[in-house]
Amino acid sequence: MKTAIRPQPGIMDIDLYQGGASHVDGLDNVIKLSSNENPLGPSEAAIKAFRDASYDLHRYPTSDHSRLRQAIAGVHGLDAGRIICGAGSDEIIAFLCQAYSGEGTEVLHTEHGFGMYRISALANGATPVEVKENERVTDVDALLAGCTDKTRLVFIANPNNPTGTMIGLSEIERLANGIPKQAILVLDGAYAEYVEGYDGGAALVDAHENIVMTRTFSKLYGLGGLRVGWGYGPAHIIDVLNRVRGPFNLSQAAVNAAEAAIKDVAYADHCRIENARWRNWMADALAEIGVPSDVSCANFILARFKSKSEAEACDEYLKTQGLIVRRVVGYKLPSCLRITVGDESACRRVVHAIRQFKGD
Ligand SMILES: Cc1ncc(COP(=O)(O)O)c(C=O)c1O
């Protein structure tokens, strides 16, 4: 049917985001290793806070997320006044694009960068600009060379998804110092919690006027289903983002659960340690059978196969074994599979199945 109704420019260029698959036809009891979720689930304290919130479902939630921001600030040693909470860090990315990009502007991201940067840029009529990585590692020189007077936002994830690699703070600082004056560097720290001793770039945010850090409760804290993320940045930027934020963008149950989760430092430490242990075990075991991966700093590994067809065949074989991993063709990594670090038994099953696939 012909219609004169048209969406804004850019929107029809968006390819729908593909989430990780969660079932295989005809199989029960599959293990989902396709969305980088915490196999141990959330802290018991978070579950209790979520349950307790069910008695107040008739009430509107807090609009300023003050208690959650204070809790985040307390754990990370930040200024609560410069934290903003969103429905996942996806929403913070969307706020940034809404507030700072638009028609005639450019949003930079890296070759294998997270898909929501491109989607959010297009949703706001901006032009996404993709910049090469250096062997699956963020390339600061390429990003600097990709900047123009139209650049408004430069997104990097550190560690990056789906590569698992990361760059050092001095490289990030070089990037922040080198981008044009009108541009913001966004440090996406969705996996920062997995890196012992890494602040996600928070100190750099404090030292610069043009850096925003995004973080999430979806990964280490095991709350992907609740949709809570946050951003930390200079006061002038957080003020702008709060103006486009809906007043009730997070449910109270989500806010309360996130607050309990971040205060449960011992459980977060436990999850980080278990992840590192089984990630390293899985990476070593796969390397031994001819499936290498870059050193991963996150809760997944990017397993490299000999060819696109081998990766595809392995993915199909894993499915028959009830193991769902992630193909990353859309991330321009056709001969790779991204495998989330599961619990011990899941990691052992994956390695066993890939060994069988390889005929070892
Ligand atoms: C690099 C990166 N950034 C942001 C997100 C968004 O996470 P959420 O919206 O659940 O906070 C993800 C999720 O997979 C991610 O991998």
The ligand as an ORCA input file, in Angstrom:
! r2SCAN-3c Opt
* xyz 0 1
  C      29.790     -3.577     24.807
  C      28.382     -3.556     25.295
  N      27.845     -2.382     25.635
  C      26.595     -2.275     26.084
  C      25.787     -3.401     26.189
  C      24.384     -3.192     26.630
  O      24.118     -3.768     27.811
  P      22.845     -3.383     28.676
  O      21.952     -2.517     27.840
  O      22.228     -4.675     29.035
  O      23.389     -2.623     29.838
  C      26.297     -4.659     25.845
  C      25.444     -5.847     25.908
  O      25.719     -6.889     25.418
  C      27.629     -4.731     25.376
  O      28.162     -5.895     25.011
*
